[in-house]
């Protein structure tokens, strides 16, 4: 008889987010689940790692699942789950269900959800990051009452397929984004749009007259049919394959020619 699979579920919205519970409920029949996530909201921290402070971990009551809250980042949670709680690699890591899409190069670089998946992949764990498109009012709200139904179904389908067959060749993470208004899953393989935000810096004054700033942003649309943004905005489940290798796909000879200017032609 085959050994029961172990699935690590994490996120960046915090251990008490409804999306985490939705993911667990969807995957509950696929194996042993363990939920390990930050104790509080940690969106936007990317793959940040706590190096200069102790990280406290405690058990958490999350819908009856084996769960632990970590006073740290999503990356901390993944590493502690593997090396301190499980003491072995899980068979699969699922990060999500995140409230709010994680599309474009900008989001992937800063998302704690995607960061957790990339951290798992760096430990040779097959990883899926799954996010649900949401109205701006719901993003970053731990207890947002949104409909996770389709995202949960998509997560279960992809998780089951990954457990059975592994990820495609040369793919470390599947970055999955589910449209909020779709009734059924229509999958589209996509690439990351280069950028998706119009950045706004909002300056205000504190009671003493000193300036402080909020970083805000507005979403751009996309007219490029092969991008994650276009797919999501047109009702498709966007599935973007990610790799840990950030090496630019450029002709090495062109870089050597470029470097001649700075190294005196020695290369």
C-alpha positions in Angstrom: 0.0 0.0 0.0 1.4 3.4 -0.9 2.4 5.8 1.8 0.0 8.7 2.6 1.1 11.9 1.0 1.8 15.0 3.2 0.7 18.4 2.0 2.0 21.6 3.5 -0.5 24.5 3.2 0.7 28.0 3.9 0.0 31.6 2.9 0.8 35.2 3.5 -2.6 36.3 4.7 -2.1 34.7 8.1 -3.1 31.5 9.9 -6.7 32.7 10.5 -7.5 33.6 6.9 -10.6 32.1 5.3 -8.6 31.3 2.2 -6.3 28.9 4.1 -9.3 27.0 5.5 -10.8 26.9 2.0 -7.6 25.3 0.6 -7.5 22.8 3.4 -11.1 21.8 3.0 -10.5 21.3 -0.8 -7.4 19.1 -0.2 -8.5 17.2 2.8 -8.9 13.9 1.1 -5.6 13.9 -0.8 -3.4 13.1 2.2 -2.2 14.4 5.6 -2.5 18.1 5.8 -0.4 20.4 7.9 -1.1 24.1 8.0 1.8 26.4 8.9 1.5 30.1 8.3 2.4 33.5 9.7 0.5 34.5 12.8 -0.5 37.9 11.2 -0.9 39.4 7.7 2.4 39.3 5.8 1.4 40.3 2.3 4.1 41.9 0.2 7.1 40.5 2.0 8.2 38.3 -0.9 10.8 35.8 0.2 11.9 37.8 3.3 13.6 35.7 5.9 13.9 36.4 9.6 17.7 36.4 10.4 18.1 38.7 13.3 15.2 37.8 15.7 13.9 34.6 17.2 10.9 33.0 15.6 8.2 31.7 17.9 5.9 28.9 16.9 2.7 27.7 18.5 -0.2 25.4 17.7 -3.3 27.0 16.3 -7.0 26.1 16.3 -7.9 26.2 12.6 -11.0 24.3 11.7 -9.8 21.1 13.3 -6.7 20.8 11.2 -3.1 20.3 12.4 -2.0 23.9 12.3 0.8 26.1 13.6 1.2 29.8 13.6 4.7 31.3 13.0 5.7 34.8 14.3 7.6 35.4 11.1 7.3 35.5 7.3 5.8 33.0 4.8 9.4 31.9 4.0 10.0 31.3 7.7 6.9 29.2 7.9 7.9 27.0 5.1 11.4 26.3 6.4 10.2 25.8 10.0 7.5 23.4 8.7 10.0 21.3 6.9 12.9 21.3 9.3 11.4 21.7 12.7 7.8 20.4 12.6 7.7 17.7 9.9 11.5 17.1 10.0 11.2 16.0 6.3 10.0 17.3 3.0 6.3 17.3 2.4 5.2 15.8 -0.9 3.5 19.0 -2.0 3.3 22.7 -0.9 0.2 24.7 -1.6 0.4 28.5 -0.9 -3.1 30.1 -0.7 -5.8 30.6 -1.3 -4.7 34.2 -1.5 -7.4 36.9 -1.5 -6.3 39.1 -4.4 -4.5 38.1 -7.6 -0.8 37.7 -7.9 -0.1 38.5 -11.5 2.8 40.2 -13.4 6.5 40.4 -12.6 5.8 43.0 -9.9 3.4 40.9 -7.8 5.5 37.7 -8.2 8.6 39.5 -6.9 6.8 40.9 -3.8 4.1 38.4 -3.0 4.5 36.4 0.2 2.2 33.7 -1.3 4.4 33.2 -4.3 7.5 33.7 -2.2 6.4 30.8 0.0 6.0 28.6 -3.0 9.4 29.6 -4.4 10.9 28.8 -1.0 9.4 25.4 -1.1 10.6 24.8 -4.6 14.2 25.8 -3.6 13.9 22.9 -1.2 12.9 20.6 -4.1 9.2 20.5 -3.0 6.7 20.7 -5.8 4.8 23.9 -5.2 1.6 25.6 -6.3 0.7 29.2 -5.5 -3.1 29.9 -5.9 -4.7 33.3 -5.7 -8.3 34.5 -6.2 -9.0 37.7 -8.0 -10.8 40.1 -5.6 -12.3 43.5 -5.3 -9.8 46.0 -3.8 -11.9 46.3 -0.7 -11.3 42.6 0.1 -7.6 42.5 -0.5 -5.5 42.2 2.7 -8.5 41.5 4.8 -8.0 38.2 6.7 -11.7 37.5 7.2 -12.9 38.6 3.8 -16.2 36.9 2.9 -15.4 36.0 -0.7 -16.5 32.9 -2.7 -13.6 30.5 -2.7 -15.6 27.8 -4.5 -13.9 27.8 -7.9 -10.4 28.5 -6.6 -10.8 25.6 -4.2 -11.8 23.3 -7.0 -8.9 24.5 -9.2 -6.5 24.0 -6.3 -7.7 20.5 -5.7 -7.5 19.5 -9.3 -4.0 20.8 -9.8 -2.8 19.4 -6.4 -4.1 16.0 -7.2 -2.5 16.0 -10.7 0.8 17.2 -9.2 0.8 14.5 -6.5 0.1 11.9 -9.2 2.4 13.1 -12.0 4.7 15.8 -10.6 5.1 19.2 -12.1 6.0 19.6 -15.8 9.7 19.4 -16.8 11.7 22.5 -15.9 8.8 24.0 -13.8 9.5 24.8 -10.2 6.2 26.5 -9.3 2.8 26.9 -10.8 1.5 30.4 -10.2 -2.3 30.1 -10.5 -4.8 33.0 -10.6 -8.5 32.4 -10.6 -11.1 34.9 -11.9 -13.6 36.0 -9.3 -16.6 36.0 -11.6 -16.2 32.8 -13.6 -18.6 29.9 -13.1 -16.3 27.2 -14.5 -12.6 26.7 -14.9 -11.2 27.5 -18.3 -7.4 27.1 -18.1 -4.9 29.2 -20.0 -1.1 28.8 -19.9 0.3 32.3 -19.6 3.5 34.3 -19.0 4.0 37.1 -16.5 3.0 40.6 -17.7 6.0 42.8 -17.2 4.2 45.3 -15.0 0.6 45.7 -13.8 0.7 48.7 -11.4 0.5 52.4 -11.8 2.3 53.4 -8.6 0.9 56.3 -6.5 2.9 57.8 -3.6 0.6 59.6 -1.2 2.1 62.1 1.1 0.5 63.1 4.4 1.4 65.0 7.5 1.4 63.6 11.0 0.0 65.8 14.0 3.5 67.4 14.3 3.6 68.5 10.7 6.2 65.9 9.6 5.6 64.2 6.2 5.0 60.5 5.9 4.1 58.4 2.9 1.7 55.6 1.7 2.6 53.5 -1.3 -0.5 52.9 -3.4 -1.2 51.4 -6.8 -3.9 51.1 -9.5 -4.1 48.1 -11.8 -3.3 48.4 -15.5 -5.1 46.2 -18.0 -3.4 44.2 -20.7 -3.9 43.8 -24.4 -1.4 41.0 -24.7 -3.4 37.7 -25.0 -0.6 35.5 -23.7 -0.2 37.3 -20.3 -1.6 36.4 -17.0 -3.4 39.7 -16.6 -5.2 39.4 -19.9 -6.2 35.8 -19.2 -7.6 36.6 -15.7 -9.5 39.7 -16.9 -11.1 37.6 -19.6 -12.4 34.9 -17.3 -9.6 32.3 -17.6 -7.7 30.5 -14.9 -4.2 31.8 -15.5 -1.5 29.1 -15.0 2.0 30.6 -15.2 5.0 28.2 -14.9 7.8 29.7 -12.8 11.4 28.7 -12.5 14.0 29.4 -9.7 16.6 30.2 -12.4 16.5 34.0 -12.8 19.3 34.0 -15.3 18.3 36.3 -18.2 17.7 34.4 -21.5 20.2 36.4 -23.5 23.0 35.5 -25.9 26.1 35.2 -23.8 28.2 36.6 -26.6 26.2 39.9 -26.5 26.9 40.2 -22.8 30.6 39.6 -23.5 30.6 42.3 -26.1 28.9 44.7 -23.7 31.4 43.9 -20.9 34.4 44.8 -23.2 33.6 48.5 -22.5 34.2 48.0 -18.8 36.9 45.4 -18.6 39.3 46.6 -21.3 38.4 43.8 -23.7 39.9 41.0 -21.6 36.9 38.7 -21.9 
